Amino acid sequence: MKNKVLVKIYGRDYLLATEESQGYSDRLADMLNEKLRKVMNGKSELSRLDGAMLVALEAIDEAYKGTKSIENIRSQIKGYVDAADKAKADLEDARKEIALLEERCEKLKAEGKLAVESASKMAAGQNMIMDKSNKQTEQIRQLNTRLTTVEAEKAEMNANMRRIDNEKKVLDNAMRKLENENRSLNEAIDKYEKGSALFMDKADKLESENNTLKENIKAFERENAFLKEKVAQLEAEKQSARSAQPANRVTLSAPAKPNGK
């Protein structure tokens, strides 16, 4: 259900039908008034319509730039997602390499165990077997070192993946915020355009009423001049009538009676 709110825009009251509250509509009106004051300040040659058009152009420019910013952020997010996919692929390769190393390590351990058992059974070839065992032990040590390095690399990759996921969440939140702001800005522009249309209709109606009022004033002035002329004429006639009254009294007085009668 739409609410009817009254806002004042550049000195004039407008009654709007909107789903927003009075406070929200007042804030929009304050923002519009501030922009109009900045545009109209010191520019007496600009009309209200010119100011409104400049403010509308500025609002559309801000909306367009906001859209461009969102597109840039989307491009950055795509880059982060691609990097994350590559990191996942590298991690999978590392896991496969670790599996191979672990398999080889187990195999070497088994070979070492067999070598040790063979060494205990073959006293004659003990030195040779011990050398081989030492080599295998060294290989095992090297493999364990490699395994430790791979585990460290795996931990670092996991940390990088968590960091990338966190950055992606931050970027997703920023993108949602920008989309919400862009949606709010588009809604404000739509409301402003509707309000501007109402403002123009009201201005045209007021201009028509002003012209009618001017014509009525002119008619009143003509009628007033005519009445003044009639009053002056009546005053002249009244003055003339006053001047003629004494002669009328002499004329209308009774004639003198003859002596003795």
TORKOL-4160 file (C-alpha; in steps of 0.2 Angstrom, whole numbers, padded with zeros to 4 digits, m for minus):
261
<pt num="1" X="0000" Y="0000" Z="0000"/>
<pt num="2" X="0007" Y="0017" Z="m0005"/>
<pt num="3" X="0009" Y="0031" Z="0008"/>
<pt num="4" X="0005" Y="0049" Z="0004"/>
<pt num="5" X="0020" Y="0060" Z="0010"/>
<pt num="6" X="0023" Y="0078" Z="0008"/>
<pt num="7" X="0040" Y="0084" Z="0004"/>
<pt num="8" X="0047" Y="0102" Z="0000"/>
<pt num="9" X="0058" Y="0103" Z="m0015"/>
<pt num="10" X="0066" Y="0120" Z="m0019"/>
<pt num="11" X="0053" Y="0130" Z="m0009"/>
<pt num="12" X="0038" Y="0121" Z="m0015"/>
<pt num="13" X="0028" Y="0107" Z="m0007"/>
<pt num="14" X="0024" Y="0091" Z="m0017"/>
<pt num="15" X="0012" Y="0077" Z="m0012"/>
<pt num="16" X="0019" Y="0060" Z="m0017"/>
<pt num="17" X="0012" Y="0043" Z="m0017"/>
<pt num="18" X="0026" Y="0031" Z="m0012"/>
<pt num="19" X="0029" Y="0015" Z="m0003"/>
<pt num="20" X="0043" Y="0023" Z="0006"/>
<pt num="21" X="0042" Y="0032" Z="0023"/>
<pt num="22" X="0041" Y="0050" Z="0027"/>
<pt num="23" X="0058" Y="0050" Z="0034"/>
<pt num="24" X="0066" Y="0042" Z="0018"/>
<pt num="25" X="0056" Y="0053" Z="0007"/>
<pt num="26" X="0063" Y="0068" Z="0017"/>
<pt num="27" X="0081" Y="0062" Z="0015"/>
<pt num="28" X="0079" Y="0061" Z="m0004"/>
<pt num="29" X="0071" Y="0078" Z="m0004"/>
<pt num="30" X="0085" Y="0085" Z="0006"/>
<pt num="31" X="0098" Y="0077" Z="m0006"/>
<pt num="32" X="0089" Y="0084" Z="m0021"/>
<pt num="33" X="0088" Y="0101" Z="m0013"/>
<pt num="34" X="0106" Y="0101" Z="m0009"/>
<pt num="35" X="0111" Y="0096" Z="m0027"/>
<pt num="36" X="0099" Y="0110" Z="m0034"/>
<pt num="37" X="0106" Y="0123" Z="m0022"/>
<pt num="38" X="0124" Y="0118" Z="m0028"/>
<pt num="39" X="0119" Y="0119" Z="m0047"/>
<pt num="40" X="0108" Y="0135" Z="m0045"/>
<pt num="41" X="0121" Y="0144" Z="m0034"/>
<pt num="42" X="0126" Y="0161" Z="m0042"/>
<pt num="43" X="0118" Y="0156" Z="m0058"/>
<pt num="44" X="0103" Y="0167" Z="m0060"/>
<pt num="45" X="0101" Y="0163" Z="m0078"/>
<pt num="46" X="0097" Y="0145" Z="m0075"/>
<pt num="47" X="0078" Y="0141" Z="m0073"/>
<pt num="48" X="0071" Y="0128" Z="m0061"/>
<pt num="49" X="0070" Y="0116" Z="m0076"/>
<pt num="50" X="0088" Y="0119" Z="m0081"/>
<pt num="51" X="0093" Y="0115" Z="m0063"/>
<pt num="52" X="0083" Y="0099" Z="m0063"/>
<pt num="53" X="0090" Y="0093" Z="m0079"/>
<pt num="54" X="0108" Y="0096" Z="m0073"/>
<pt num="55" X="0104" Y="0087" Z="m0057"/>
<pt num="56" X="0096" Y="0072" Z="m0067"/>
<pt num="57" X="0112" Y="0072" Z="m0078"/>
<pt num="58" X="0123" Y="0071" Z="m0063"/>
<pt num="59" X="0113" Y="0057" Z="m0055"/>
<pt num="60" X="0113" Y="0047" Z="m0071"/>
<pt num="61" X="0132" Y="0049" Z="m0072"/>
<pt num="62" X="0134" Y="0043" Z="m0054"/>
<pt num="63" X="0124" Y="0028" Z="m0058"/>
<pt num="64" X="0134" Y="0024" Z="m0074"/>
<pt num="65" X="0150" Y="0025" Z="m0064"/>
<pt num="66" X="0143" Y="0014" Z="m0051"/>
<pt num="67" X="0139" Y="0001" Z="m0064"/>
<pt num="68" X="0157" Y="0002" Z="m0071"/>
<pt num="69" X="0164" Y="m0001" Z="m0054"/>
<pt num="70" X="0153" Y="m0016" Z="m0051"/>
<pt num="71" X="0160" Y="m0023" Z="m0068"/>
<pt num="72" X="0178" Y="m0020" Z="m0063"/>
<pt num="73" X="0175" Y="m0029" Z="m0047"/>
<pt num="74" X="0167" Y="m0043" Z="m0056"/>
<pt num="75" X="0182" Y="m0044" Z="m0067"/>
<pt num="76" X="0194" Y="m0044" Z="m0052"/>
<pt num="77" X="0183" Y="m0058" Z="m0043"/>
<pt num="78" X="0185" Y="m0069" Z="m0059"/>
<pt num="79" X="0204" Y="m0067" Z="m0058"/>
<pt num="80" X="0203" Y="m0072" Z="m0040"/>
<pt num="81" X="0192" Y="m0087" Z="m0044"/>
<pt num="82" X="0204" Y="m0092" Z="m0059"/>
<pt num="83" X="0219" Y="m0091" Z="m0047"/>
<pt num="84" X="0210" Y="m0101" Z="m0034"/>
<pt num="85" X="0206" Y="m0115" Z="m0047"/>
<pt num="86" X="0224" Y="m0115" Z="m0052"/>
<pt num="87" X="0229" Y="m0116" Z="m0034"/>
<pt num="88" X="0217" Y="m0131" Z="m0032"/>
<pt num="89" X="0224" Y="m0140" Z="m0047"/>
<pt num="90" X="0242" Y="m0137" Z="m0040"/>
<pt num="91" X="0236" Y="m0144" Z="m0023"/>
<pt num="92" X="0229" Y="m0159" Z="m0032"/>
<pt num="93" X="0246" Y="m0162" Z="m0041"/>
<pt num="94" X="0255" Y="m0160" Z="m0025"/>
<pt num="95" X="0243" Y="m0173" Z="m0017"/>
<pt num="96" X="0247" Y="m0185" Z="m0031"/>
<pt num="97" X="0265" Y="m0182" Z="m0029"/>
<pt num="98" X="0264" Y="m0185" Z="m0010"/>
<pt num="99" X="0254" Y="m0201" Z="m0013"/>
<pt num="100" X="0268" Y="m0207" Z="m0025"/>
<pt num="101" X="0282" Y="m0203" Z="m0012"/>
<pt num="102" X="0272" Y="m0211" Z="0002"/>
<pt num="103" X="0270" Y="m0227" Z="m0009"/>
<pt num="104" X="0289" Y="m0226" Z="m0014"/>
<pt num="105" X="0293" Y="m0224" Z="0005"/>
<pt num="106" X="0283" Y="m0239" Z="0010"/>
<pt num="107" X="0291" Y="m0249" Z="m0004"/>
<pt num="108" X="0309" Y="m0243" Z="0002"/>
<pt num="109" X="0304" Y="m0247" Z="0020"/>
<pt num="110" X="0299" Y="m0264" Z="0014"/>
<pt num="111" X="0315" Y="m0266" Z="0004"/>
<pt num="112" X="0325" Y="m0260" Z="0019"/>
<pt num="113" X="0316" Y="m0272" Z="0031"/>
<pt num="114" X="0320" Y="m0286" Z="0018"/>
<pt num="115" X="0338" Y="m0280" Z="0017"/>
<pt num="116" X="0340" Y="m0280" Z="0036"/>
<pt num="117" X="0333" Y="m0298" Z="0037"/>
<pt num="118" X="0344" Y="m0303" Z="0023"/>
<pt num="119" X="0359" Y="m0295" Z="0032"/>
<pt num="120" X="0356" Y="m0305" Z="0048"/>
<pt num="121" X="0355" Y="m0321" Z="0038"/>
<pt num="122" X="0370" Y="m0318" Z="0027"/>
<pt num="123" X="0384" Y="m0314" Z="0038"/>
<pt num="124" X="0396" Y="m0316" Z="0024"/>
<pt num="125" X="0389" Y="m0302" Z="0014"/>
<pt num="126" X="0385" Y="m0291" Z="0029"/>
<pt num="127" X="0396" Y="m0277" Z="0024"/>
<pt num="128" X="0388" Y="m0276" Z="0007"/>
<pt num="129" X="0371" Y="m0277" Z="0014"/>
<pt num="130" X="0375" Y="m0264" Z="0027"/>
<pt num="131" X="0381" Y="m0252" Z="0014"/>
<pt num="132" X="0365" Y="m0255" Z="0004"/>
<pt num="133" X="0355" Y="m0253" Z="0020"/>
<pt num="134" X="0363" Y="m0237" Z="0024"/>
<pt num="135" X="0360" Y="m0231" Z="0006"/>
<pt num="136" X="0342" Y="m0236" Z="0008"/>
<pt num="137" X="0341" Y="m0228" Z="0025"/>
<pt num="138" X="0348" Y="m0212" Z="0017"/>
<pt num="139" X="0336" Y="m0213" Z="0003"/>
<pt num="140" X="0322" Y="m0215" Z="0016"/>
<pt num="141" X="0329" Y="m0200" Z="0026"/>
<pt num="142" X="0329" Y="m0190" Z="0010"/>
<pt num="143" X="0311" Y="m0196" Z="0006"/>
<pt num="144" X="0306" Y="m0191" Z="0023"/>
<pt num="145" X="0314" Y="m0174" Z="0021"/>
<pt num="146" X="0305" Y="m0172" Z="0004"/>
<pt num="147" X="0289" Y="m0178" Z="0012"/>
<pt num="148" X="0291" Y="m0165" Z="0026"/>
<pt num="149" X="0294" Y="m0152" Z="0013"/>
<pt num="150" X="0279" Y="m0157" Z="0003"/>
<pt num="151" X="0268" Y="m0157" Z="0019"/>
<pt num="152" X="0274" Y="m0139" Z="0022"/>
<pt num="153" X="0270" Y="m0134" Z="0005"/>
<pt num="154" X="0253" Y="m0143" Z="0007"/>
<pt num="155" X="0250" Y="m0133" Z="0023"/>
<pt num="156" X="0255" Y="m0117" Z="0014"/>
<pt num="157" X="0244" Y="m0120" Z="m0001"/>
<pt num="158" X="0229" Y="m0124" Z="0012"/>
<pt num="159" X="0233" Y="m0107" Z="0020"/>
<pt num="160" X="0233" Y="m0099" Z="0003"/>
<pt num="161" X="0217" Y="m0107" Z="m0001"/>
<pt num="162" X="0209" Y="m0101" Z="0015"/>
<pt num="163" X="0216" Y="m0083" Z="0012"/>
<pt num="164" X="0209" Y="m0084" Z="m0006"/>
<pt num="165" X="0192" Y="m0090" Z="0001"/>
<pt num="166" X="0192" Y="m0076" Z="0013"/>
<pt num="167" X="0196" Y="m0063" Z="0000"/>
<pt num="168" X="0183" Y="m0070" Z="m0011"/>
<pt num="169" X="0170" Y="m0069" Z="0003"/>
<pt num="170" X="0175" Y="m0050" Z="0006"/>
<pt num="171" X="0174" Y="m0047" Z="m0013"/>
<pt num="172" X="0157" Y="m0056" Z="m0013"/>
<pt num="173" X="0151" Y="m0045" Z="0001"/>
<pt num="174" X="0158" Y="m0029" Z="m0007"/>
<pt num="175" X="0149" Y="m0034" Z="m0023"/>
<pt num="176" X="0133" Y="m0037" Z="m0015"/>
<pt num="177" X="0134" Y="m0020" Z="m0006"/>
<pt num="178" X="0138" Y="m0011" Z="m0022"/>
<pt num="179" X="0123" Y="m0020" Z="m0031"/>
<pt num="180" X="0112" Y="m0015" Z="m0016"/>
<pt num="181" X="0119" Y="0003" Z="m0018"/>
<pt num="182" X="0116" Y="0003" Z="m0036"/>
<pt num="183" X="0099" Y="m0004" Z="m0034"/>
<pt num="184" X="0095" Y="0010" Z="m0021"/>
<pt num="185" X="0102" Y="0023" Z="m0033"/>
<pt num="186" X="0092" Y="0016" Z="m0048"/>
<pt num="187" X="0076" Y="0017" Z="m0037"/>
<pt num="188" X="0081" Y="0035" Z="m0031"/>
<pt num="189" X="0083" Y="0040" Z="m0049"/>
<pt num="190" X="0067" Y="0032" Z="m0054"/>
<pt num="191" X="0058" Y="0041" Z="m0040"/>
<pt num="192" X="0067" Y="0057" Z="m0044"/>
<pt num="193" X="0062" Y="0055" Z="m0062"/>
<pt num="194" X="0044" Y="0052" Z="m0057"/>
<pt num="195" X="0045" Y="0067" Z="m0045"/>
<pt num="196" X="0053" Y="0078" Z="m0058"/>
<pt num="197" X="0038" Y="0074" Z="m0070"/>
<pt num="198" X="0026" Y="0078" Z="m0056"/>
<pt num="199" X="0036" Y="0094" Z="m0053"/>
<pt num="200" X="0035" Y="0099" Z="m0071"/>
<pt num="201" X="0016" Y="0096" Z="m0072"/>
<pt num="202" X="0014" Y="0106" Z="m0056"/>
<pt num="203" X="0025" Y="0120" Z="m0063"/>
<pt num="204" X="0015" Y="0120" Z="m0079"/>
<pt num="205" X="m0001" Y="0121" Z="m0069"/>
<pt num="206" X="0005" Y="0135" Z="m0058"/>
<pt num="207" X="0011" Y="0144" Z="m0073"/>
<pt num="208" X="m0006" Y="0142" Z="m0081"/>
<pt num="209" X="m0014" Y="0148" Z="m0065"/>
<pt num="210" X="m0002" Y="0163" Z="m0064"/>
<pt num="211" X="m0007" Y="0168" Z="m0081"/>
<pt num="212" X="m0025" Y="0167" Z="m0077"/>
<pt num="213" X="m0022" Y="0177" Z="m0061"/>
<pt num="214" X="m0013" Y="0190" Z="m0071"/>
<pt num="215" X="m0028" Y="0191" Z="m0083"/>
<pt num="216" X="m0040" Y="0193" Z="m0068"/>
<pt num="217" X="m0029" Y="0206" Z="m0061"/>
<pt num="218" X="m0029" Y="0216" Z="m0077"/>
<pt num="219" X="m0048" Y="0214" Z="m0078"/>
<pt num="220" X="m0050" Y="0220" Z="m0060"/>
<pt num="221" X="m0039" Y="0235" Z="m0063"/>
<pt num="222" X="m0049" Y="0239" Z="m0078"/>
<pt num="223" X="m0065" Y="0237" Z="m0068"/>
<pt num="224" X="m0057" Y="0247" Z="m0054"/>
<pt num="225" X="m0053" Y="0261" Z="m0066"/>
<pt num="226" X="m0070" Y="0261" Z="m0073"/>
<pt num="227" X="m0078" Y="0262" Z="m0055"/>
<pt num="228" X="m0066" Y="0276" Z="m0050"/>
<pt num="229" X="m0071" Y="0286" Z="m0066"/>
<pt num="230" X="m0090" Y="0283" Z="m0061"/>
<pt num="231" X="m0086" Y="0288" Z="m0043"/>
<pt num="232" X="m0078" Y="0304" Z="m0050"/>
<pt num="233" X="m0093" Y="0307" Z="m0061"/>
<pt num="234" X="m0105" Y="0304" Z="m0047"/>
<pt num="235" X="m0095" Y="0316" Z="m0036"/>
<pt num="236" X="m0095" Y="0329" Z="m0050"/>
<pt num="237" X="m0114" Y="0327" Z="m0052"/>
<pt num="238" X="m0116" Y="0328" Z="m0033"/>
<pt num="239" X="m0106" Y="0344" Z="m0032"/>
<pt num="240" X="m0116" Y="0351" Z="m0046"/>
<pt num="241" X="m0132" Y="0347" Z="m0038"/>
<pt num="242" X="m0126" Y="0355" Z="m0022"/>
<pt num="243" X="m0121" Y="0371" Z="m0031"/>
<pt num="244" X="m0139" Y="0372" Z="m0039"/>
<pt num="245" X="m0149" Y="0370" Z="m0023"/>
<pt num="246" X="m0150" Y="0389" Z="m0017"/>
<pt num="247" X="m0157" Y="0395" Z="m0033"/>
<pt num="248" X="m0170" Y="0381" Z="m0032"/>
<pt num="249" X="m0175" Y="0387" Z="m0015"/>
<pt num="250" X="m0178" Y="0405" Z="m0021"/>
<pt num="251" X="m0188" Y="0399" Z="m0036"/>
<pt num="252" X="m0199" Y="0388" Z="m0025"/>
<pt num="253" X="m0203" Y="0400" Z="m0011"/>
<pt num="254" X="m0221" Y="0407" Z="m0008"/>
<pt num="255" X="m0225" Y="0424" Z="m0016"/>
<pt num="256" X="m0228" Y="0439" Z="m0004"/>
<pt num="257" X="m0246" Y="0443" Z="0000"/>
<pt num="258" X="m0253" Y="0460" Z="m0005"/>
<pt num="259" X="m0255" Y="0474" Z="0009"/>
<pt num="260" X="m0272" Y="0474" Z="0019"/>
<pt num="261" X="m0276" Y="0456" Z="0014"/>
